[in-house]
């Protein structure tokens, strides 16, 4: 008998909606790209936690807070938000990744 993997559906938001409506309130943004990618340009105020390190940060995530996740495109942020949503965390995937960011990137 094969086991079925179950992932909770995580919430998604377009980068433009996030930029216009949420970003001004300084929300927690987690960039799951590798450090060299992050250092080449990231959303102002975001923190870098590479996808491979997410599990080690579980104990530090406030379950009452909404977190916004971004990657280069969508794959890594989809994986992370699906996993964290299955663990009952309030997470949102920013669709389009860093490439869709309409503002200036920090370096």
Backbone as XML, in Angstrom:
<?xml version="1.0"?>
<chain id="A" units="angstrom">
  <residue number="1" name="UNK">
    <atom name="N" x="0.839" y="-1.180" z="0.000"/>
    <atom name="CA" x="0.000" y="0.000" z="0.000"/>
    <atom name="C" x="0.886" y="1.246" z="0.000"/>
  </residue>
  <residue number="2" name="UNK">
    <atom name="N" x="0.608" y="2.148" z="-0.909"/>
    <atom name="CA" x="1.386" y="3.375" z="-1.009"/>
    <atom name="C" x="0.847" y="4.414" z="-0.042"/>
  </residue>
  <residue number="3" name="UNK">
    <atom name="N" x="1.775" y="5.136" z="0.575"/>
    <atom name="CA" x="1.362" y="6.227" z="1.449"/>
    <atom name="C" x="1.163" y="7.477" z="0.606"/>
  </residue>
  <residue number="4" name="UNK">
    <atom name="N" x="0.174" y="8.227" z="0.966"/>
    <atom name="CA" x="-0.124" y="9.456" z="0.257"/>
    <atom name="C" x="0.475" y="10.626" z="1.034"/>
  </residue>
  <residue number="5" name="UNK">
    <atom name="N" x="1.207" y="11.503" z="0.338"/>
    <atom name="CA" x="1.720" y="12.709" z="0.980"/>
    <atom name="C" x="0.626" y="13.764" z="0.953"/>
  </residue>
  <residue number="6" name="UNK">
    <atom name="N" x="0.435" y="14.411" z="2.062"/>
    <atom name="CA" x="-0.595" y="15.435" z="2.148"/>
    <atom name="C" x="0.059" y="16.757" z="2.509"/>
  </residue>
  <residue number="7" name="UNK">
    <atom name="N" x="-0.146" y="17.745" z="1.678"/>
    <atom name="CA" x="0.333" y="19.091" z="1.958"/>
    <atom name="C" x="-0.876" y="20.000" z="2.057"/>
  </residue>
  <residue number="8" name="UNK">
    <atom name="N" x="-0.884" y="20.841" z="3.066"/>
    <atom name="CA" x="-1.954" y="21.826" z="3.174"/>
    <atom name="C" x="-1.740" y="22.880" z="2.097"/>
  </residue>
  <residue number="9" name="UNK">
    <atom name="N" x="-2.826" y="23.387" z="1.607"/>
    <atom name="CA" x="-2.719" y="24.475" z="0.648"/>
    <atom name="C" x="-2.354" y="25.736" z="1.419"/>
  </residue>
  <residue number="10" name="UNK">
    <atom name="N" x="-1.310" y="26.386" z="0.986"/>
    <atom name="CA" x="-0.933" y="27.635" z="1.625"/>
    <atom name="C" x="-1.557" y="28.794" z="0.861"/>
  </residue>
  <residue number="11" name="UNK">
    <atom name="N" x="-1.602" y="29.927" z="1.506"/>
    <atom name="CA" x="-2.154" y="31.119" z="0.873"/>
    <atom name="C" x="-1.127" y="31.694" z="-0.090"/>
  </residue>
  <residue number="12" name="UNK">
    <atom name="N" x="-1.631" y="32.361" z="-1.101"/>
    <atom name="CA" x="-0.770" y="33.019" z="-2.074"/>
    <atom name="C" x="-1.222" y="34.460" z="-2.244"/>
  </residue>
  <residue number="13" name="UNK">
    <atom name="N" x="-0.262" y="35.317" z="-2.612"/>
    <atom name="CA" x="-0.568" y="36.717" z="-2.871"/>
    <atom name="C" x="0.346" y="37.182" z="-3.992"/>
  </residue>
  <residue number="14" name="UNK">
    <atom name="N" x="-0.196" y="37.987" z="-4.882"/>
    <atom name="CA" x="0.654" y="38.531" z="-5.940"/>
    <atom name="C" x="1.639" y="39.520" z="-5.321"/>
  </residue>
  <residue number="15" name="UNK">
    <atom name="N" x="2.784" y="39.627" z="-5.930"/>
    <atom name="CA" x="3.802" y="40.537" z="-5.421"/>
    <atom name="C" x="3.315" y="41.981" z="-5.479"/>
  </residue>
  <residue number="16" name="UNK">
    <atom name="N" x="2.551" y="42.341" z="-6.498"/>
    <atom name="CA" x="2.055" y="43.717" z="-6.588"/>
    <atom name="C" x="1.045" y="44.022" z="-5.479"/>
  </residue>
  <residue number="17" name="UNK">
    <atom name="N" x="0.149" y="43.085" z="-5.161"/>
    <atom name="CA" x="-0.785" y="43.288" z="-4.042"/>
    <atom name="C" x="-0.033" y="43.414" z="-2.726"/>
  </residue>
  <residue number="18" name="UNK">
    <atom name="N" x="0.957" y="42.564" z="-2.536"/>
    <atom name="CA" x="1.770" y="42.629" z="-1.323"/>
    <atom name="C" x="2.462" y="43.985" z="-1.219"/>
  </residue>
  <residue number="19" name="UNK">
    <atom name="N" x="3.086" y="44.416" z="-2.297"/>
    <atom name="CA" x="3.840" y="45.674" z="-2.320"/>
    <atom name="C" x="2.941" y="46.866" z="-1.987"/>
  </residue>
  <residue number="20" name="UNK">
    <atom name="N" x="1.755" y="46.880" z="-2.559"/>
    <atom name="CA" x="0.850" y="48.012" z="-2.371"/>
    <atom name="C" x="0.117" y="47.985" z="-1.034"/>
  </residue>
  <residue number="21" name="UNK">
    <atom name="N" x="-0.269" y="46.802" z="-0.557"/>
    <atom name="CA" x="-1.170" y="46.720" z="0.593"/>
    <atom name="C" x="-0.556" y="46.222" z="1.895"/>
  </residue>
  <residue number="22" name="UNK">
    <atom name="N" x="0.467" y="45.402" z="1.829"/>
    <atom name="CA" x="1.015" y="44.786" z="3.038"/>
    <atom name="C" x="2.403" y="45.324" z="3.374"/>
  </residue>
  <residue number="23" name="UNK">
    <atom name="N" x="3.256" y="45.461" z="2.378"/>
    <atom name="CA" x="4.649" y="45.866" z="2.592"/>
    <atom name="C" x="4.794" y="47.146" z="3.423"/>
  </residue>
  <residue number="24" name="UNK">
    <atom name="N" x="3.948" y="48.173" z="3.218"/>
    <atom name="CA" x="4.099" y="49.396" z="4.019"/>
    <atom name="C" x="3.992" y="49.181" z="5.535"/>
  </residue>
  <residue number="25" name="UNK">
    <atom name="N" x="3.362" y="48.088" z="5.979"/>
    <atom name="CA" x="3.217" y="47.833" z="7.420"/>
    <atom name="C" x="4.399" y="47.046" z="7.999"/>
  </residue>
  <residue number="26" name="UNK">
    <atom name="N" x="5.455" y="46.846" z="7.200"/>
    <atom name="CA" x="6.691" y="46.187" z="7.650"/>
    <atom name="C" x="6.465" y="44.758" z="8.165"/>
  </residue>
  <residue number="27" name="UNK">
    <atom name="N" x="5.860" y="43.889" z="7.359"/>
    <atom name="CA" x="5.601" y="42.508" z="7.789"/>
    <atom name="C" x="6.868" y="41.662" z="7.758"/>
  </residue>
  <residue number="28" name="UNK">
    <atom name="N" x="6.870" y="40.515" z="8.436"/>
    <atom name="CA" x="8.032" y="39.620" z="8.361"/>
    <atom name="C" x="8.082" y="38.919" z="6.997"/>
  </residue>
  <residue number="29" name="UNK">
    <atom name="N" x="9.180" y="39.145" z="6.281"/>
    <atom name="CA" x="9.388" y="38.556" z="4.958"/>
    <atom name="C" x="10.581" y="37.620" z="5.059"/>
  </residue>
  <residue number="30" name="UNK">
    <atom name="N" x="10.392" y="36.377" z="4.645"/>
    <atom name="CA" x="11.468" y="35.384" z="4.687"/>
    <atom name="C" x="11.835" y="35.021" z="3.253"/>
  </residue>
  <residue number="31" name="UNK">
    <atom name="N" x="13.099" y="35.233" z="2.922"/>
    <atom name="CA" x="13.633" y="34.901" z="1.604"/>
    <atom name="C" x="14.333" y="33.556" z="1.739"/>
  </residue>
  <residue number="32" name="UNK">
    <atom name="N" x="13.844" y="32.545" z="1.021"/>
    <atom name="CA" x="14.365" y="31.184" z="1.183"/>
    <atom name="C" x="15.448" y="30.829" z="0.163"/>
  </residue>
  <residue number="33" name="UNK">
    <atom name="N" x="15.971" y="31.819" z="-0.543"/>
    <atom name="CA" x="17.056" y="31.564" z="-1.481"/>
    <atom name="C" x="18.368" y="31.362" z="-0.722"/>
  </residue>
  <residue number="34" name="UNK">
    <atom name="N" x="19.368" y="30.879" z="-1.411"/>
    <atom name="CA" x="20.693" y="30.713" z="-0.820"/>
    <atom name="C" x="21.317" y="32.087" z="-0.586"/>
  </residue>
  <residue number="35" name="UNK">
    <atom name="N" x="22.270" y="32.170" z="0.343"/>
    <atom name="CA" x="22.886" y="33.444" z="0.727"/>
    <atom name="C" x="23.435" y="34.246" z="-0.459"/>
  </residue>
  <residue number="36" name="UNK">
    <atom name="N" x="24.167" y="33.635" z="-1.397"/>
    <atom name="CA" x="24.660" y="34.435" z="-2.525"/>
    <atom name="C" x="23.533" y="35.066" z="-3.355"/>
  </residue>
  <residue number="37" name="UNK">
    <atom name="N" x="22.423" y="34.344" z="-3.511"/>
    <atom name="CA" x="21.270" y="34.893" z="-4.234"/>
    <atom name="C" x="20.679" y="36.067" z="-3.457"/>
  </residue>
  <residue number="38" name="UNK">
    <atom name="N" x="20.501" y="35.887" z="-2.162"/>
    <atom name="CA" x="19.959" y="36.928" z="-1.284"/>
    <atom name="C" x="20.843" y="38.169" z="-1.327"/>
  </residue>
  <residue number="39" name="UNK">
    <atom name="N" x="22.151" y="37.963" z="-1.229"/>
    <atom name="CA" x="23.094" y="39.081" z="-1.204"/>
    <atom name="C" x="23.155" y="39.840" z="-2.524"/>
  </residue>
  <residue number="40" name="UNK">
    <atom name="N" x="22.732" y="39.211" z="-3.608"/>
    <atom name="CA" x="22.745" y="39.894" z="-4.906"/>
    <atom name="C" x="21.555" y="40.843" z="-5.062"/>
  </residue>
  <residue number="41" name="UNK">
    <atom name="N" x="20.582" y="40.758" z="-4.176"/>
    <atom name="CA" x="19.436" y="41.656" z="-4.191"/>
    <atom name="C" x="18.245" y="41.023" z="-3.503"/>
  </residue>
  <residue number="42" name="UNK">
    <atom name="N" x="17.677" y="41.739" z="-2.524"/>
    <atom name="CA" x="16.548" y="41.201" z="-1.759"/>
    <atom name="C" x="15.568" y="42.317" z="-1.400"/>
  </residue>
  <residue number="43" name="UNK">
    <atom name="N" x="14.381" y="41.918" z="-0.994"/>
    <atom name="CA" x="13.354" y="42.864" z="-0.579"/>
    <atom name="C" x="13.816" y="43.551" z="0.706"/>
  </residue>
  <residue number="44" name="UNK">
    <atom name="N" x="13.730" y="44.879" z="0.764"/>
    <atom name="CA" x="14.142" y="45.586" z="1.975"/>
    <atom name="C" x="13.430" y="45.042" z="3.217"/>
  </residue>
  <residue number="45" name="UNK">
    <atom name="N" x="14.211" y="44.790" z="4.254"/>
    <atom name="CA" x="13.663" y="44.296" z="5.514"/>
    <atom name="C" x="13.488" y="42.796" z="5.589"/>
  </residue>
  <residue number="46" name="UNK">
    <atom name="N" x="13.723" y="42.090" z="4.486"/>
    <atom name="CA" x="13.555" y="40.629" z="4.510"/>
    <atom name="C" x="14.732" y="39.972" z="5.215"/>
  </residue>
  <residue number="47" name="UNK">
    <atom name="N" x="14.484" y="38.771" z="5.729"/>
    <atom name="CA" x="15.560" y="37.988" z="6.330"/>
    <atom name="C" x="15.799" y="36.760" z="5.461"/>
  </residue>
  <residue number="48" name="UNK">
    <atom name="N" x="17.022" y="36.282" z="5.488"/>
    <atom name="CA" x="17.392" y="35.134" z="4.667"/>
    <atom name="C" x="17.463" y="33.875" z="5.514"/>
  </residue>
  <residue number="49" name="UNK">
    <atom name="N" x="16.592" y="32.922" z="5.200"/>
    <atom name="CA" x="16.656" y="31.583" z="5.785"/>
    <atom name="C" x="16.569" y="30.614" z="4.608"/>
  </residue>
  <residue number="50" name="UNK">
    <atom name="N" x="17.714" y="30.107" z="4.146"/>
    <atom name="CA" x="17.680" y="29.174" z="3.014"/>
    <atom name="C" x="16.744" y="28.003" z="3.295"/>
  </residue>
  <residue number="51" name="UNK">
    <atom name="N" x="16.133" y="27.498" z="2.249"/>
    <atom name="CA" x="15.134" y="26.438" z="2.368"/>
    <atom name="C" x="15.645" y="25.263" z="3.195"/>
  </residue>
  <residue number="52" name="UNK">
    <atom name="N" x="16.911" y="24.917" z="3.062"/>
    <atom name="CA" x="17.461" y="23.764" z="3.788"/>
    <atom name="C" x="17.516" y="24.001" z="5.295"/>
  </residue>
  <residue number="53" name="UNK">
    <atom name="N" x="17.403" y="25.256" z="5.731"/>
    <atom name="CA" x="17.495" y="25.592" z="7.155"/>
    <atom name="C" x="16.145" y="25.847" z="7.820"/>
  </residue>
  <residue number="54" name="UNK">
    <atom name="N" x="15.066" y="25.812" z="7.074"/>
    <atom name="CA" x="13.743" y="26.156" z="7.615"/>
    <atom name="C" x="13.384" y="25.321" z="8.841"/>
  </residue>
  <residue number="55" name="UNK">
    <atom name="N" x="13.612" y="24.034" z="8.786"/>
    <atom name="CA" x="13.221" y="23.154" z="9.897"/>
    <atom name="C" x="13.916" y="23.563" z="11.191"/>
  </residue>
  <residue number="56" name="UNK">
    <atom name="N" x="15.156" y="24.024" z="11.115"/>
    <atom name="CA" x="15.876" y="24.423" z="12.329"/>
    <atom name="C" x="15.295" y="25.696" z="12.949"/>
  </residue>
  <residue number="57" name="UNK">
    <atom name="N" x="14.505" y="26.442" z="12.193"/>
    <atom name="CA" x="13.909" y="27.675" z="12.696"/>
    <atom name="C" x="12.475" y="27.500" z="13.193"/>
  </residue>
  <residue number="58" name="UNK">
    <atom name="N" x="11.929" y="26.307" z="13.108"/>
    <atom name="CA" x="10.524" y="26.094" z="13.489"/>
    <atom name="C" x="10.203" y="26.589" z="14.892"/>
  </residue>
  <residue number="59" name="UNK">
    <atom name="N" x="11.081" y="26.357" z="15.836"/>
    <atom name="CA" x="10.839" y="26.769" z="17.207"/>
    <atom name="C" x="10.842" y="28.271" z="17.407"/>
  </residue>
  <residue number="60" name="UNK">
    <atom name="N" x="11.348" y="29.008" z="16.430"/>
    <atom name="CA" x="11.428" y="30.469" z="16.528"/>
    <atom name="C" x="10.279" y="31.178" z="15.816"/>
  </residue>
  <residue number="61" name="UNK">
    <atom name="N" x="9.444" y="30.412" z="15.140"/>
    <atom name="CA" x="8.348" y="31.014" z="14.382"/>
    <atom name="C" x="7.155" y="31.235" z="15.305"/>
  </residue>
  <residue number="62" name="UNK">
    <atom name="N" x="6.681" y="32.465" z="15.351"/>
    <atom name="CA" x="5.524" y="32.833" z="16.169"/>
    <atom name="C" x="4.258" y="32.365" z="15.452"/>
  </residue>
  <residue number="63" name="UNK">
    <atom name="N" x="3.537" y="31.452" z="16.051"/>
    <atom name="CA" x="2.343" y="30.888" z="15.407"/>
    <atom name="C" x="1.196" y="31.894" z="15.303"/>
  </residue>
  <residue number="64" name="UNK">
    <atom name="N" x="1.315" y="33.030" z="15.974"/>
    <atom name="CA" x="0.277" y="34.066" z="15.914"/>
    <atom name="C" x="0.562" y="35.101" z="14.829"/>
  </residue>
  <residue number="65" name="UNK">
    <atom name="N" x="1.709" y="35.013" z="14.195"/>
    <atom name="CA" x="2.163" y="35.995" z="13.209"/>
    <atom name="C" x="2.012" y="35.441" z="11.794"/>
  </residue>
  <residue number="66" name="UNK">
    <atom name="N" x="1.697" y="36.302" z="10.842"/>
    <atom name="CA" x="1.675" y="35.912" z="9.431"/>
    <atom name="C" x="3.041" y="36.202" z="8.834"/>
  </residue>
  <residue number="67" name="UNK">
    <atom name="N" x="3.605" y="35.215" z="8.139"/>
    <atom name="CA" x="4.912" y="35.352" z="7.490"/>
    <atom name="C" x="4.734" y="35.277" z="5.982"/>
  </residue>
  <residue number="68" name="UNK">
    <atom name="N" x="5.520" y="36.072" z="5.277"/>
    <atom name="CA" x="5.480" y="36.132" z="3.817"/>
    <atom name="C" x="6.786" y="35.558" z="3.283"/>
  </residue>
  <residue number="69" name="UNK">
    <atom name="N" x="6.665" y="34.610" z="2.344"/>
    <atom name="CA" x="7.832" y="33.890" z="1.833"/>
    <atom name="C" x="8.060" y="34.184" z="0.362"/>
  </residue>
  <residue number="70" name="UNK">
    <atom name="N" x="9.332" y="34.366" z="0.027"/>
    <atom name="CA" x="9.724" y="34.653" z="-1.346"/>
    <atom name="C" x="10.948" y="33.823" z="-1.707"/>
  </residue>
  <residue number="71" name="UNK">
    <atom name="N" x="11.045" y="33.481" z="-2.987"/>
    <atom name="CA" x="12.215" y="32.785" z="-3.529"/>
    <atom name="C" x="12.552" y="33.466" z="-4.860"/>
  </residue>
  <residue number="72" name="UNK">
    <atom name="N" x="13.399" y="32.831" z="-5.659"/>
    <atom name="CA" x="13.757" y="33.424" z="-6.954"/>
    <atom name="C" x="12.538" y="33.446" z="-7.872"/>
  </residue>
  <residue number="73" name="UNK">
    <atom name="N" x="11.898" y="32.313" z="-8.003"/>
    <atom name="CA" x="10.626" y="32.246" z="-8.728"/>
    <atom name="C" x="9.609" y="31.743" z="-7.716"/>
  </residue>
  <residue number="74" name="UNK">
    <atom name="N" x="8.986" y="30.613" z="-7.942"/>
    <atom name="CA" x="7.974" y="30.159" z="-6.990"/>
    <atom name="C" x="8.251" y="28.807" z="-6.347"/>
  </residue>
  <residue number="75" name="UNK">
    <atom name="N" x="9.080" y="27.991" z="-6.927"/>
    <atom name="CA" x="9.190" y="26.607" z="-6.465"/>
    <atom name="C" x="9.572" y="26.483" z="-4.986"/>
  </residue>
  <residue number="76" name="UNK">
    <atom name="N" x="10.664" y="27.084" z="-4.578"/>
    <atom name="CA" x="11.112" y="26.934" z="-3.184"/>
    <atom name="C" x="10.115" y="27.529" z="-2.200"/>
  </residue>
  <residue number="77" name="UNK">
    <atom name="N" x="9.543" y="28.672" z="-2.526"/>
    <atom name="CA" x="8.566" y="29.268" z="-1.604"/>
    <atom name="C" x="7.293" y="28.423" z="-1.532"/>
  </residue>
  <residue number="78" name="UNK">
    <atom name="N" x="6.916" y="27.760" z="-2.622"/>
    <atom name="CA" x="5.760" y="26.853" z="-2.591"/>
    <atom name="C" x="6.018" y="25.688" z="-1.648"/>
  </residue>
  <residue number="79" name="UNK">
    <atom name="N" x="7.200" y="25.107" z="-1.737"/>
    <atom name="CA" x="7.548" y="23.964" z="-0.890"/>
    <atom name="C" x="7.519" y="24.368" z="0.581"/>
  </residue>
  <residue number="80" name="UNK">
    <atom name="N" x="8.154" y="25.482" z="0.903"/>
    <atom name="CA" x="8.230" y="25.936" z="2.294"/>
    <atom name="C" x="6.857" y="26.302" z="2.837"/>
  </residue>
  <residue number="81" name="UNK">
    <atom name="N" x="6.076" y="27.066" z="2.083"/>
    <atom name="CA" x="4.769" y="27.474" z="2.607"/>
    <atom name="C" x="3.816" y="26.288" z="2.736"/>
  </residue>
  <residue number="82" name="UNK">
    <atom name="N" x="3.897" y="25.333" z="1.823"/>
    <atom name="CA" x="3.053" y="24.136" z="1.950"/>
    <atom name="C" x="3.418" y="23.364" z="3.214"/>
  </residue>
  <residue number="83" name="UNK">
    <atom name="N" x="4.718" y="23.214" z="3.459"/>
    <atom name="CA" x="5.161" y="22.501" z="4.660"/>
    <atom name="C" x="4.725" y="23.245" z="5.925"/>
  </residue>
  <residue number="84" name="UNK">
    <atom name="N" x="4.985" y="24.544" z="5.991"/>
    <atom name="CA" x="4.647" y="25.308" z="7.196"/>
    <atom name="C" x="3.139" y="25.392" z="7.412"/>
  </residue>
  <residue number="85" name="UNK">
    <atom name="N" x="2.363" y="25.503" z="6.342"/>
    <atom name="CA" x="0.897" y="25.499" z="6.478"/>
    <atom name="C" x="0.427" y="24.165" z="7.039"/>
  </residue>
  <residue number="86" name="UNK">
    <atom name="N" x="1.081" y="23.081" z="6.649"/>
    <atom name="CA" x="0.701" y="21.761" z="7.175"/>
    <atom name="C" x="1.034" y="21.632" z="8.658"/>
  </residue>
  <residue number="87" name="UNK">
    <atom name="N" x="1.922" y="22.500" z="9.143"/>
    <atom name="CA" x="2.283" y="22.536" z="10.557"/>
    <atom name="C" x="1.479" y="23.602" z="11.315"/>
  </residue>
  <residue number="88" name="UNK">
    <atom name="N" x="0.447" y="24.127" z="10.657"/>
    <atom name="CA" x="-0.484" y="25.100" z="11.250"/>
    <atom name="C" x="0.092" y="26.505" z="11.408"/>
  </residue>
  <residue number="89" name="UNK">
    <atom name="N" x="1.102" y="26.873" z="10.626"/>
    <atom name="CA" x="1.616" y="28.240" z="10.655"/>
    <atom name="C" x="0.865" y="29.074" z="9.623"/>
  </residue>
  <residue number="90" name="UNK">
    <atom name="N" x="0.743" y="30.372" z="9.910"/>
    <atom name="CA" x="0.064" y="31.297" z="9.003"/>
    <atom name="C" x="1.105" y="31.864" z="8.048"/>
  </residue>
  <residue number="91" name="UNK">
    <atom name="N" x="1.140" y="31.333" z="6.841"/>
    <atom name="CA" x="2.162" y="31.702" z="5.866"/>
    <atom name="C" x="1.521" y="32.060" z="4.534"/>
  </residue>
  <residue number="92" name="UNK">
    <atom name="N" x="2.208" y="32.942" z="3.810"/>
    <atom name="CA" x="1.732" y="33.378" z="2.503"/>
    <atom name="C" x="2.899" y="33.309" z="1.525"/>
  </residue>
  <residue number="93" name="UNK">
    <atom name="N" x="2.654" y="32.684" z="0.395"/>
    <atom name="CA" x="3.659" y="32.638" z="-0.672"/>
    <atom name="C" x="3.479" y="33.868" z="-1.554"/>
  </residue>
  <residue number="94" name="UNK">
    <atom name="N" x="4.575" y="34.581" z="-1.795"/>
    <atom name="CA" x="4.538" y="35.731" z="-2.690"/>
    <atom name="C" x="4.798" y="35.239" z="-4.108"/>
  </residue>
  <residue number="95" name="UNK">
    <atom name="N" x="3.749" y="35.230" z="-4.904"/>
    <atom name="CA" x="3.779" y="34.636" z="-6.242"/>
    <atom name="C" x="4.616" y="35.480" z="-7.207"/>
  </residue>
  <residue number="96" name="UNK">
    <atom name="N" x="5.442" y="34.784" z="-7.959"/>
    <atom name="CA" x="6.294" y="35.446" z="-8.944"/>
    <atom name="C" x="7.722" y="35.603" z="-8.464"/>
  </residue>
  <residue number="97" name="UNK">
    <atom name="N" x="7.907" y="35.419" z="-7.161"/>
    <atom name="CA" x="9.249" y="35.486" z="-6.596"/>
    <atom name="C" x="9.873" y="36.863" z="-6.686"/>
  </residue>
  <residue number="98" name="UNK">
    <atom name="N" x="11.146" y="36.895" z="-6.389"/>
    <atom name="CA" x="11.896" y="38.147" z="-6.342"/>
    <atom name="C" x="11.863" y="38.859" z="-7.692"/>
  </residue>
  <residue number="99" name="UNK">
    <atom name="N" x="11.726" y="38.095" z="-8.767"/>
    <atom name="CA" x="11.668" y="38.688" z="-10.111"/>
    <atom name="C" x="10.450" y="39.589" z="-10.284"/>
  </residue>
  <residue number="100" name="UNK">
    <atom name="N" x="9.408" y="39.354" z="-9.513"/>
    <atom name="CA" x="8.176" y="40.138" z="-9.632"/>
    <atom name="C" x="8.149" y="41.351" z="-8.702"/>
  </residue>
  <residue number="101" name="UNK">
    <atom name="N" x="9.170" y="41.541" z="-7.880"/>
    <atom name="CA" x="9.199" y="42.655" z="-6.928"/>
    <atom name="C" x="9.214" y="43.978" z="-7.695"/>
  </residue>
  <residue number="102" name="UNK">
    <atom name="N" x="8.226" y="44.859" z="-7.463"/>
    <atom name="CA" x="8.147" y="46.104" z="-8.229"/>
    <atom name="C" x="9.017" y="47.239" z="-7.680"/>
  </residue>
  <residue number="103" name="UNK">
    <atom name="N" x="9.556" y="47.075" z="-6.481"/>
    <atom name="CA" x="10.343" y="48.142" z="-5.871"/>
    <atom name="C" x="11.837" y="47.927" z="-6.030"/>
  </residue>
  <residue number="104" name="UNK">
    <atom name="N" x="12.597" y="48.771" z="-5.353"/>
    <atom name="CA" x="14.056" y="48.661" z="-5.340"/>
    <atom name="C" x="14.466" y="47.477" z="-4.476"/>
  </residue>
  <residue number="105" name="UNK">
    <atom name="N" x="15.493" y="46.779" z="-4.883"/>
    <atom name="CA" x="16.063" y="45.699" z="-4.077"/>
    <atom name="C" x="17.241" y="46.237" z="-3.282"/>
  </residue>
  <residue number="106" name="UNK">
    <atom name="N" x="17.431" y="45.707" z="-2.081"/>
    <atom name="CA" x="18.616" y="46.020" z="-1.277"/>
    <atom name="C" x="19.711" y="45.030" z="-1.621"/>
  </residue>
  <residue number="107" name="UNK">
    <atom name="N" x="20.949" y="45.448" z="-1.402"/>
    <atom name="CA" x="22.075" y="44.524" z="-1.591"/>
    <atom name="C" x="22.931" y="44.501" z="-0.361"/>
  </residue>
</chain>
